[in-house]
Amino acid sequence: MPASELRIASDLASGLLRKALDAFARLDAKSSLTILKEDDLIDTEFDGFVRKLITYMMEDPRTIGQGLDLLFVAKAIERIGDHSKNIAEFIIYVVNGSDVRHTSIAEIESSINI
């Protein structure tokens, strides 16, 4: 079972949350931009994990129950990354007054004063 691969995503997510809380405490928009970029790594890890998990469950249907449990854990970890990203977007809004939700990273970099 590919459960051990959740460690990478969970380490990324907890690190990202730590950075988001630190950036919030310091109102650091530059760190917030870095957090927005790093959220893509967690999403990539999640997508890769889901692909491997589906393959594993297809090879042995008896593991579907365990696989679904792991899928819910992986989704919760991915959501931690999303919440960290939301905190980072809020920090940029507070510091610069610009709403950067649903905006590309390139547009954010060019529109805020960092």
DSSP file (Angstrom, degrees, kcal/mol; ACC not computed):
  #  RESIDUE AA STRUCTURE BP1 BP2  ACC     N-H-->O    O-->H-N    N-H-->O    O-->H-N    TCO  KAPPA ALPHA  PHI   PSI    X-CA   Y-CA   Z-CA
    1    1 A M    >         0   0    0      0, 0.0     2,-0.7     0, 0.0     3,-0.6   0.000 360.0 360.0 360.0 134.4    0.0    0.0    0.0
    2    2 A P  G >   +     0   0    0      0, 0.0     3,-1.1     0, 0.0     4,-0.3   0.025 360.0 122.6 -78.7  32.4    1.5    3.4   -0.9
    3    3 A A  G >   +     0   0    0     -2,-0.7     3,-1.8     1,-0.3     4,-0.3   0.830  63.5  65.6 -63.6 -32.1    0.7    4.9    2.5
    4    4 A S  G X  S+     0   0    0     -3,-0.6     3,-1.2     1,-0.3     4,-0.4   0.765  90.1  66.0 -63.7 -23.6    4.4    5.8    3.1
    5    5 A E  G X> S+     0   0    0     -3,-1.1     4,-1.0     1,-0.3     3,-0.5   0.655  84.1  73.2 -73.9 -14.0    4.2    8.3    0.2
    6    6 A L  H <> S+     0   0    0     -3,-1.8     4,-2.7    -4,-0.3    -1,-0.3   0.754  82.1  72.8 -67.7 -22.4    1.8   10.4    2.3
    7    7 A R  H <> S+     0   0    0     -3,-1.2     4,-2.4    -4,-0.3    -1,-0.2   0.895  94.1  51.2 -59.6 -41.4    4.7   11.4    4.4
    8    8 A I  H <> S+     0   0    0     -3,-0.5     4,-2.3    -4,-0.4    -1,-0.2   0.950 113.4  43.4 -61.8 -50.2    6.1   13.6    1.6
    9    9 A A  H  X S+     0   0    0     -4,-1.0     4,-2.7     1,-0.2    -2,-0.2   0.888 113.9  51.1 -65.0 -38.8    2.9   15.4    1.1
   10   10 A S  H  X S+     0   0    0     -4,-2.7     4,-2.6     2,-0.2     5,-0.2   0.887 109.9  49.6 -68.6 -36.8    2.2   15.8    4.9
   11   11 A D  H  X S+     0   0    0     -4,-2.4     4,-2.1    -5,-0.2    -2,-0.2   0.911 112.9  47.8 -64.7 -41.8    5.7   17.2    5.4
   12   12 A L  H  X S+     0   0    0     -4,-2.3     4,-2.3    -5,-0.2    -2,-0.2   0.926 113.7  47.3 -62.7 -44.8    5.1   19.7    2.6
   13   13 A A  H  X S+     0   0    0     -4,-2.7     4,-2.4     2,-0.2    -2,-0.2   0.919 113.0  46.5 -66.3 -44.7    1.7   20.6    4.0
   14   14 A S  H  X S+     0   0    0     -4,-2.6     4,-2.2     1,-0.2    -1,-0.2   0.890 113.8  49.5 -67.6 -36.9    2.8   21.1    7.6
   15   15 A G  H  X S+     0   0    0     -4,-2.1     4,-2.3    -5,-0.2    -1,-0.2   0.897 111.2  49.8 -64.9 -39.8    5.8   23.1    6.4
   16   16 A L  H  X S+     0   0    0     -4,-2.3     4,-2.4     2,-0.2    -2,-0.2   0.899 110.3  49.4 -66.8 -40.5    3.6   25.3    4.3
   17   17 A L  H  X S+     0   0    0     -4,-2.4     4,-2.5     2,-0.2     5,-0.2   0.910 110.2  51.5 -64.3 -41.6    1.2   25.9    7.1
   18   18 A R  H  X S+     0   0    0     -4,-2.2     4,-2.1     1,-0.2    -2,-0.2   0.921 111.6  47.2 -59.9 -44.7    4.1   26.9    9.4
   19   19 A K  H  X S+     0   0    0     -4,-2.3     4,-2.9     2,-0.2    -2,-0.2   0.890 111.0  52.0 -64.5 -39.3    5.4   29.3    6.8
   20   20 A A  H  X S+     0   0    0     -4,-2.4     4,-2.2     2,-0.2    -2,-0.2   0.918 111.1  46.3 -64.7 -43.0    1.9   30.8    6.3
   21   21 A L  H  X S+     0   0    0     -4,-2.5     4,-2.2     2,-0.2    -1,-0.2   0.878 113.7  49.4 -67.2 -36.7    1.4   31.4   10.0
   22   22 A D  H  X S+     0   0    0     -4,-2.1     4,-1.7    -5,-0.2    -2,-0.2   0.923 111.5  48.5 -66.4 -44.3    4.9   32.9   10.2
   23   23 A A  H  X>S+     0   0    0     -4,-2.9     5,-2.1     1,-0.2     4,-1.0   0.872 111.2  51.5 -63.5 -36.3    4.2   35.2    7.3
   24   24 A F  H  <5S+     0   0    0     -4,-2.2     3,-0.4     2,-0.2    -1,-0.2   0.916 107.4  51.6 -65.9 -43.1    0.9   36.2    8.9
   25   25 A A  H  <5S+     0   0    0     -4,-2.2    -1,-0.2     1,-0.2    -2,-0.2   0.845 121.7  33.1 -62.4 -33.2    2.6   37.0   12.1
   26   26 A R  H  <5S-     0   0    0     -4,-1.7    -1,-0.2    -5,-0.1    -2,-0.2   0.465 102.8-129.0 -99.9  -3.5    5.0   39.2   10.3
   27   27 A L  T  <5 +     0   0    0     -4,-1.0     2,-0.8    -3,-0.4    -3,-0.2   0.949  44.9 172.2  49.2  54.2    2.6   40.4    7.5
   28   28 A D     >< -     0   0    0     -5,-2.1     4,-1.5     1,-0.2    -1,-0.2  -0.821  21.5-178.0-101.0 101.4    5.2   39.4    5.0
   29   29 A A  H  > S+     0   0    0     -2,-0.8     4,-1.9     1,-0.2    -1,-0.2   0.823  81.7  58.7 -69.4 -31.8    3.8   39.6    1.4
   30   30 A K  H  > S+     0   0    0      1,-0.2     4,-1.5     2,-0.2    -1,-0.2   0.926 107.5  45.7 -65.6 -43.8    7.1   38.3   -0.1
   31   31 A S  H  > S+     0   0    0      1,-0.2     4,-2.0     2,-0.2    -1,-0.2   0.861 108.5  58.7 -64.3 -34.5    6.9   35.0    1.9
   32   32 A S  H  X S+     0   0    0     -4,-1.5     4,-2.1     1,-0.2    -1,-0.2   0.886 102.0  52.8 -62.8 -38.9    3.2   34.8    1.0
   33   33 A L  H  X S+     0   0    0     -4,-1.9     4,-1.6     1,-0.2    -1,-0.2   0.894 107.8  51.5 -63.8 -38.8    4.1   34.8   -2.7
   34   34 A T  H  X S+     0   0    0     -4,-1.5     4,-2.1     1,-0.2    -2,-0.2   0.887 107.3  53.5 -63.0 -39.4    6.5   31.9   -2.1
   35   35 A I  H  X S+     0   0    0     -4,-2.0     4,-1.6     1,-0.2    -2,-0.2   0.901 104.7  54.5 -62.8 -41.6    3.7   30.0   -0.3
   36   36 A L  H  < S+     0   0    0     -4,-2.1     4,-0.5     1,-0.2    -1,-0.2   0.892 110.6  46.5 -59.7 -39.2    1.4   30.4   -3.3
   37   37 A K  H >< S+     0   0    0     -4,-1.6     3,-0.9     1,-0.2     4,-0.4   0.883 109.6  53.3 -70.5 -37.9    4.1   28.9   -5.5
   38   38 A E  H >X S+     0   0    0     -4,-2.1     3,-1.1     1,-0.2     4,-1.1   0.737  91.8  73.3 -72.7 -22.5    4.7   26.0   -3.1
   39   39 A D  H 3X S+     0   0    0     -4,-1.6     4,-2.0     1,-0.3    -1,-0.2   0.837  88.1  63.6 -60.8 -30.3    1.1   25.0   -2.9
   40   40 A D  H <> S+     0   0    0     -3,-0.9     4,-2.3    -4,-0.5    -1,-0.3   0.832  96.0  58.5 -62.2 -31.4    1.5   23.6   -6.5
   41   41 A L  H <> S+     0   0    0     -3,-1.1     4,-2.4    -4,-0.4    -1,-0.2   0.915 106.1  47.5 -64.5 -42.2    4.0   21.0   -5.1
   42   42 A I  H  X S+     0   0    0     -4,-1.1     4,-2.6     2,-0.2    -2,-0.2   0.913 111.1  51.3 -64.9 -42.0    1.4   19.6   -2.7
   43   43 A D  H  X S+     0   0    0     -4,-2.0     4,-2.5     1,-0.2    -2,-0.2   0.899 110.5  49.3 -61.3 -40.5   -1.2   19.5   -5.5
   44   44 A T  H  X S+     0   0    0     -4,-2.3     4,-2.3     2,-0.2    -2,-0.2   0.914 111.0  49.1 -64.9 -43.9    1.3   17.6   -7.7
   45   45 A E  H  X S+     0   0    0     -4,-2.4     4,-2.5     2,-0.2    -2,-0.2   0.909 111.4  50.7 -61.0 -42.1    2.1   15.1   -4.9
   46   46 A F  H  X S+     0   0    0     -4,-2.6     4,-2.6     2,-0.2    -2,-0.2   0.936 110.1  48.6 -62.2 -47.4   -1.6   14.6   -4.3
   47   47 A D  H  X S+     0   0    0     -4,-2.5     4,-2.1     1,-0.2    -1,-0.2   0.910 113.0  47.8 -60.4 -43.1   -2.3   13.9   -8.0
   48   48 A G  H  X S+     0   0    0     -4,-2.3     4,-2.2     1,-0.2    -1,-0.2   0.897 111.3  50.8 -64.8 -40.4    0.6   11.4   -8.2
   49   49 A F  H  X S+     0   0    0     -4,-2.5     4,-2.7     2,-0.2    -2,-0.2   0.915 109.0  50.9 -63.5 -43.0   -0.5    9.7   -5.0
   50   50 A V  H  X S+     0   0    0     -4,-2.6     4,-2.5     2,-0.2     5,-0.2   0.913 109.5  50.8 -62.8 -42.4   -4.1    9.3   -6.3
   51   51 A R  H  X S+     0   0    0     -4,-2.1     4,-2.1     1,-0.2    -1,-0.2   0.929 113.4  44.8 -59.9 -45.5   -2.8    7.8   -9.6
   52   52 A K  H  X S+     0   0    0     -4,-2.2     4,-2.6     1,-0.2    -2,-0.2   0.891 112.6  52.0 -66.0 -39.0   -0.6    5.3   -7.7
   53   53 A L  H  X S+     0   0    0     -4,-2.7     4,-2.5     2,-0.2    -2,-0.2   0.906 108.9  49.4 -65.2 -41.8   -3.5    4.5   -5.3
   54   54 A I  H  X S+     0   0    0     -4,-2.5     4,-2.2     2,-0.2    -1,-0.2   0.924 111.8  49.0 -62.8 -44.3   -5.9    3.8   -8.2
   55   55 A T  H  X S+     0   0    0     -4,-2.1     4,-1.9     1,-0.2    -2,-0.2   0.924 111.3  49.9 -60.1 -44.7   -3.4    1.5   -9.8
   56   56 A Y  H  X S+     0   0    0     -4,-2.6     4,-1.5     1,-0.2    -2,-0.2   0.911 111.9  47.4 -61.7 -43.4   -2.8   -0.3   -6.6
   57   57 A M  H  < S+     0   0    0     -4,-2.5     6,-0.2     1,-0.2    -1,-0.2   0.841 109.8  53.2 -69.6 -32.5   -6.5   -0.8   -6.0
   58   58 A M  H  < S+     0   0    0     -4,-2.2    -1,-0.2     1,-0.2    -2,-0.2   0.861 107.5  51.8 -69.0 -34.3   -7.1   -2.0   -9.5
   59   59 A E  H  < S+     0   0    0     -4,-1.9    -2,-0.2     1,-0.3    -1,-0.2   0.850 127.9  18.6 -70.1 -34.1   -4.4   -4.6   -9.1
   60   60 A D    ><  -     0   0    0     -4,-1.5     3,-2.4    -5,-0.2    -1,-0.3  -0.779  65.4-168.9-140.3  93.1   -5.9   -6.0   -5.9
   61   61 A P  G >  S+     0   0    0      0, 0.0     3,-1.5     0, 0.0     4,-0.3   0.674  82.2  75.1 -58.5 -17.5   -9.6   -5.1   -5.4
   62   62 A R  G 3  S+     0   0    0      1,-0.3     3,-0.3     2,-0.1     4,-0.3   0.677  90.6  58.8 -67.2 -14.6   -9.4   -6.4   -1.8
   63   63 A T  G <> S+     0   0    0     -3,-2.4     4,-2.9    -6,-0.2    -1,-0.3   0.344  73.6 100.4 -95.3   6.1   -7.5   -3.2   -0.9
   64   64 A I  H <> S+     0   0    0     -3,-1.5     4,-2.6     1,-0.2     5,-0.2   0.904  80.4  51.7 -61.7 -41.9  -10.2   -0.8   -2.0
   65   65 A G  H  > S+     0   0    0     -3,-0.3     4,-1.7    -4,-0.3    -1,-0.2   0.943 114.6  41.8 -59.5 -49.2  -11.4   -0.1    1.5
   66   66 A Q  H  > S+     0   0    0     -4,-0.3     4,-2.3     1,-0.2    -1,-0.2   0.884 113.1  55.6 -64.0 -38.8   -7.9    0.7    2.7
   67   67 A G  H  X S+     0   0    0     -4,-2.9     4,-2.2     1,-0.2    -2,-0.2   0.890 105.7  50.2 -62.3 -40.9   -7.3    2.7   -0.4
   68   68 A L  H  X S+     0   0    0     -4,-2.6     4,-2.1     2,-0.2    -1,-0.2   0.889 108.5  52.9 -66.3 -38.2  -10.3    4.9    0.1
   69   69 A D  H  X S+     0   0    0     -4,-1.7     4,-1.8     1,-0.2    -2,-0.2   0.929 111.0  47.1 -60.3 -44.3   -9.2    5.6    3.7
   70   70 A L  H  X S+     0   0    0     -4,-2.3     4,-2.8     1,-0.2    -2,-0.2   0.859 108.0  56.5 -65.5 -34.9   -5.8    6.7    2.4
   71   71 A L  H  X S+     0   0    0     -4,-2.2     4,-2.4     2,-0.2    -1,-0.2   0.913 106.6  49.0 -62.8 -42.7   -7.6    8.8   -0.2
   72   72 A F  H  X S+     0   0    0     -4,-2.1     4,-1.9     2,-0.2    -1,-0.2   0.887 112.2  48.6 -65.0 -38.5   -9.5   10.7    2.4
   73   73 A V  H  X S+     0   0    0     -4,-1.8     4,-2.2     2,-0.2    -2,-0.2   0.929 111.6  49.6 -65.0 -44.7   -6.3   11.3    4.4
   74   74 A A  H  X S+     0   0    0     -4,-2.8     4,-2.4     1,-0.2    -2,-0.2   0.893 110.0  51.0 -62.0 -40.1   -4.5   12.5    1.3
   75   75 A K  H  X S+     0   0    0     -4,-2.4     4,-2.0     2,-0.2    -1,-0.2   0.888 108.5  51.6 -65.3 -38.8   -7.3   14.9    0.5
   76   76 A A  H  X S+     0   0    0     -4,-1.9     4,-1.4     2,-0.2    -1,-0.2   0.899 110.2  49.2 -64.5 -39.7   -7.2   16.3    4.0
   77   77 A I  H  X S+     0   0    0     -4,-2.2     4,-1.4     1,-0.2     3,-0.2   0.915 109.8  51.2 -64.6 -42.4   -3.5   16.9    3.6
   78   78 A E  H  X S+     0   0    0     -4,-2.4     4,-1.7     1,-0.2    -1,-0.2   0.875 106.4  55.3 -62.4 -36.9   -4.0   18.6    0.3
   79   79 A R  H  X S+     0   0    0     -4,-2.0     4,-2.8     1,-0.2    -1,-0.2   0.824  99.7  60.0 -66.2 -32.0   -6.7   20.8    1.9
   80   80 A I  H  X S+     0   0    0     -4,-1.4     4,-2.1    -3,-0.2    -1,-0.2   0.919 106.1  48.4 -60.3 -42.1   -4.1   21.9    4.5
   81   81 A G  H  X S+     0   0    0     -4,-1.4     4,-2.1     2,-0.2    -2,-0.2   0.897 110.5  50.8 -62.7 -40.6   -2.0   23.2    1.6
   82   82 A D  H  X S+     0   0    0     -4,-1.7     4,-2.2     2,-0.2    -2,-0.2   0.900 109.8  49.5 -64.8 -40.4   -5.1   25.0    0.2
   83   83 A H  H  X S+     0   0    0     -4,-2.8     4,-2.2     2,-0.2    -1,-0.2   0.886 109.3  52.4 -66.0 -37.4   -5.8   26.6    3.5
   84   84 A S  H  X S+     0   0    0     -4,-2.1     4,-2.2     1,-0.2    -1,-0.2   0.904 108.8  50.7 -62.3 -40.9   -2.2   27.8    3.7
   85   85 A K  H  X S+     0   0    0     -4,-2.1     4,-2.5     2,-0.2    -2,-0.2   0.898 107.9  52.8 -63.0 -41.2   -2.6   29.3    0.3
   86   86 A N  H  X S+     0   0    0     -4,-2.2     4,-2.1     1,-0.2    -2,-0.2   0.898 108.2  50.5 -62.0 -40.2   -5.7   31.1    1.4
   87   87 A I  H  X S+     0   0    0     -4,-2.2     4,-2.2     2,-0.2    -1,-0.2   0.923 110.1  50.5 -61.8 -43.6   -3.9   32.6    4.4
   88   88 A A  H  X S+     0   0    0     -4,-2.2     4,-2.1     1,-0.2    -2,-0.2   0.899 109.4  50.2 -62.8 -41.2   -1.1   33.7    2.0
   89   89 A E  H  X S+     0   0    0     -4,-2.5     4,-2.0     1,-0.2    11,-0.3   0.892 109.9  51.2 -63.9 -38.5   -3.7   35.4   -0.3
   90   90 A F  H  X S+     0   0    0     -4,-2.1     4,-2.7     2,-0.2    -2,-0.2   0.892 107.4  53.1 -64.7 -39.8   -5.2   37.1    2.7
   91   91 A I  H  X S+     0   0    0     -4,-2.2     4,-2.8     2,-0.2     5,-0.3   0.927 108.6  49.2 -61.7 -44.7   -1.8   38.4    3.8
   92   92 A I  H  X>S+     0   0    0     -4,-2.1     4,-2.8     1,-0.2     6,-0.7   0.898 111.6  50.5 -61.7 -39.2   -1.2   39.9    0.3
   93   93 A Y  H  X5S+     0   0    0     -4,-2.0     4,-1.8     3,-0.2    -2,-0.2   0.925 112.8  45.4 -63.7 -44.8   -4.6   41.5    0.5
   94   94 A V  H  <5S+     0   0    0     -4,-2.7    -2,-0.2     2,-0.2    -1,-0.2   0.918 120.3  39.0 -65.6 -43.6   -4.0   43.0    3.9
   95   95 A V  H  <5S+     0   0    0     -4,-2.8    -2,-0.2    -5,-0.2    -3,-0.2   0.915 133.7  19.1 -75.4 -44.2   -0.5   44.3    3.1
   96   96 A N  H  <5S-     0   0    0     -4,-2.8    -3,-0.2    -5,-0.3    -2,-0.2   0.576  92.0-126.7-108.5 -12.1   -1.1   45.5   -0.5
   97   97 A G     << +     0   0    0     -4,-1.8     2,-0.5    -5,-0.5    -4,-0.2   0.662  68.3 123.4  75.4  14.8   -4.9   45.9   -0.7
   98   98 A S        -     0   0    0     -6,-0.7     2,-0.7     2,-0.0    -1,-0.2  -0.935  60.6-134.3-114.8 133.0   -5.1   43.8   -3.8
   99   99 A D        +     0   0    0     -2,-0.5    -9,-0.1     1,-0.1   -10,-0.0  -0.731  26.2 175.6 -83.3 113.4   -7.3   40.7   -4.1
  100  100 A V    >   +     0   0    0     -2,-0.7     3,-1.2   -11,-0.3    -1,-0.1   0.293  31.5 127.3-106.8   9.4   -5.2   38.0   -5.7
  101  101 A R  T 3  S+     0   0    0      1,-0.3     3,-0.1   -12,-0.1    -2,-0.0  -0.416  80.5  13.3 -63.9 143.0   -7.6   35.1   -5.4
  102  102 A H  T 3  S+     0   0    0      1,-0.2     2,-0.4    -2,-0.1    -1,-0.3   0.813 103.1 123.7  60.2  33.2   -8.1   33.4   -8.8
  103  103 A T    <   -     0   0    0     -3,-1.2    -1,-0.2     2,-0.0    -3,-0.1  -0.952  65.0-110.9-123.6 142.8   -5.1   35.2  -10.2
  104  104 A S     >  -     0   0    0     -2,-0.4     4,-2.2     1,-0.1     5,-0.2  -0.305  26.2-116.1 -70.5 157.1   -2.0   33.7  -11.8
  105  105 A I  H  > S+     0   0    0      1,-0.2     4,-2.7     2,-0.2     5,-0.2   0.891 115.9  54.7 -59.7 -41.1    1.3   33.8  -10.0
  106  106 A A  H  > S+     0   0    0      1,-0.2     4,-1.7     2,-0.2    -1,-0.2   0.908 109.2  47.2 -61.7 -41.7    2.8   36.0  -12.9
  107  107 A E  H  > S+     0   0    0      2,-0.2     4,-1.6     1,-0.2    -1,-0.2   0.880 111.5  51.3 -67.5 -37.1    0.0   38.5  -12.5
  108  108 A I  H  X S+     0   0    0     -4,-2.2     4,-1.6     1,-0.2     3,-0.3   0.936 108.8  50.8 -64.4 -45.6    0.4   38.6   -8.7
  109  109 A E  H  < S+     0   0    0     -4,-2.7     5,-0.3     1,-0.2    -1,-0.2   0.869 115.0  43.0 -59.7 -37.4    4.2   39.2   -9.0
  110  110 A S  H  < S+     0   0    0     -4,-1.7    -1,-0.2    -5,-0.2    -2,-0.2   0.723 114.7  49.2 -83.1 -20.0    3.6   42.1  -11.4
  111  111 A S  H  < S+     0   0    0     -4,-1.6     2,-0.3    -3,-0.3    -2,-0.2   0.679 100.6  65.6 -96.5 -17.0    0.7   43.7   -9.5
  112  112 A I  S  < S-     0   0    0     -4,-1.6     2,-1.1    -5,-0.1   -15,-0.0  -0.743  80.1-118.9-109.1 157.4    2.0   43.8   -6.0
  113  113 A N              0   0    0     -2,-0.3   -84,-0.1     1,-0.2    -3,-0.1  -0.757 360.0 360.0 -94.1  96.1    4.8   45.8   -4.5
  114  114 A I              0   0    0     -2,-1.1    -1,-0.2    -5,-0.3   -84,-0.1   0.381 360.0 360.0-112.9 360.0    7.3   43.3   -3.1
